[in-house]
Amino acid sequence: MITVGMNYHTLPGKQHDFEEKFAAVIGALNAAPGHTSSTLWKDVADDASYLITSEWSDEEAFKSFITSEAFRNVTSWGKEQILSGRPQHKVYKH
């Protein structure tokens, strides 16, 4: 079991757009082999900063998902001027 922390920062005023787009990502995550659960967290000190924690059976299942067509299909919105920078991911092994 691993936990993946995915950090995102949006452009000013794009928080609602990011939160809406995340709904599609959750659907793809829930359909991914090896995925257990995911939660979207919002930073109370910076309302444009988000963390998604995601539980996976193993690191290979996560890597397979982020290189999949399903992932590309639900994350192409990142090019729509929603994020202020490249997302950062960190894997926490149990």
C-alpha positions as CSV (number, residue, x, y, z in Angstrom):
1,M,0.0,0.0,0.0
2,I,1.2,3.5,-0.9
3,T,-0.2,7.0,-0.4
4,V,0.5,9.6,-3.1
5,G,0.4,13.3,-2.3
6,M,-0.3,15.4,-5.4
7,N,0.1,19.1,-4.9
8,Y,-1.5,21.7,-7.2
9,H,-1.6,25.5,-7.2
10,T,-4.2,27.3,-9.3
11,L,-4.1,30.7,-10.9
12,P,-6.0,33.4,-9.0
13,G,-9.7,33.0,-9.5
14,K,-9.4,29.5,-11.0
15,Q,-10.2,27.6,-7.7
16,H,-13.8,26.7,-8.7
17,D,-12.7,25.5,-12.1
18,F,-10.1,23.3,-10.5
19,E,-12.6,21.8,-8.1
20,E,-15.0,21.1,-10.9
21,K,-12.4,19.4,-13.1
22,F,-11.3,17.3,-10.1
23,A,-14.7,15.5,-10.2
24,A,-13.8,14.0,-13.6
25,V,-10.4,13.0,-12.2
26,I,-12.1,11.2,-9.3
27,G,-14.1,9.1,-11.7
28,A,-11.0,8.0,-13.6
29,L,-9.2,7.3,-10.3
30,N,-12.1,5.1,-9.0
31,A,-11.9,3.1,-12.2
32,A,-8.2,2.5,-12.1
33,P,-6.8,-0.9,-11.1
34,G,-5.1,-0.7,-7.7
35,H,-6.7,2.6,-6.6
36,T,-8.4,2.5,-3.2
37,S,-9.5,6.1,-2.4
38,S,-8.7,9.7,-3.0
39,T,-9.5,13.0,-1.2
40,L,-9.1,16.6,-2.3
41,W,-7.8,19.0,0.4
42,K,-7.7,22.8,0.3
43,D,-5.1,24.8,2.1
44,V,-6.8,27.2,4.6
45,A,-3.8,29.6,4.4
46,D,-3.8,29.7,0.6
47,D,-7.1,29.0,-1.1
48,A,-5.4,28.4,-4.4
49,S,-3.3,25.6,-3.0
50,Y,-4.6,22.0,-3.1
51,L,-3.5,18.5,-2.1
52,I,-4.9,15.3,-3.4
53,T,-4.1,12.2,-1.3
54,S,-4.5,9.0,-3.1
55,E,-4.2,5.4,-1.8
56,W,-2.9,2.7,-4.1
57,S,-2.1,-1.0,-3.8
58,D,1.4,-0.3,-5.0
59,E,3.6,2.2,-6.8
60,E,3.3,0.4,-10.1
61,A,-0.5,0.7,-10.1
62,F,-0.1,4.5,-9.6
63,K,2.6,4.8,-12.3
64,S,0.4,2.8,-14.8
65,F,-2.5,5.2,-14.1
66,I,-0.5,8.5,-14.6
67,T,0.8,7.2,-17.9
68,S,-2.6,5.9,-19.1
69,E,-4.9,7.3,-21.7
70,A,-7.6,7.7,-19.0
71,F,-5.4,10.0,-17.0
72,R,-4.5,12.1,-20.1
73,N,-8.2,12.4,-21.0
74,V,-9.1,13.9,-17.6
75,T,-6.1,16.1,-17.1
76,S,-5.9,17.9,-20.4
77,W,-7.6,20.8,-18.7
78,G,-4.3,21.6,-17.0
79,K,-3.4,23.3,-20.3
80,E,-6.5,25.5,-20.0
81,Q,-4.7,28.1,-17.8
82,I,-6.0,26.7,-14.5
83,L,-2.8,25.8,-12.8
84,S,-0.1,28.3,-11.9
85,G,2.7,25.7,-12.3
86,R,3.5,22.1,-12.8
87,P,1.9,19.7,-10.2
88,Q,4.2,18.0,-7.7
89,H,3.8,14.4,-6.7
90,K,5.3,12.6,-3.7
91,V,5.0,8.8,-3.0
92,Y,4.7,7.7,0.7
93,K,5.4,4.0,1.1
94,H,3.8,2.3,4.1
